[in-house]
């Protein structure tokens, strides 16, 4: 499953990030493979807002479709 398929309220575990700059940016925000995230908002054909701790991050739809996730705990 990819983050682009997420629904509001889901807790997901990040399985993999695309390599390169995207992965580096994720790590700067404290998000990497194995992390659990909460899906705060999903905008139709727009970004997906995730929450980790007290931080919310909007991820563009095209990028979200490249981030592999699975149901978290």
Buried (B, 14 or more C-beta within 10 A) or exposed (E): EEBBEBEEEBEBBBBEBEEEEBBEBBEEEEBEBEBBBBBBBBEEEEBBBBBBEEEEBEBEBEBBBBBBBEEBE
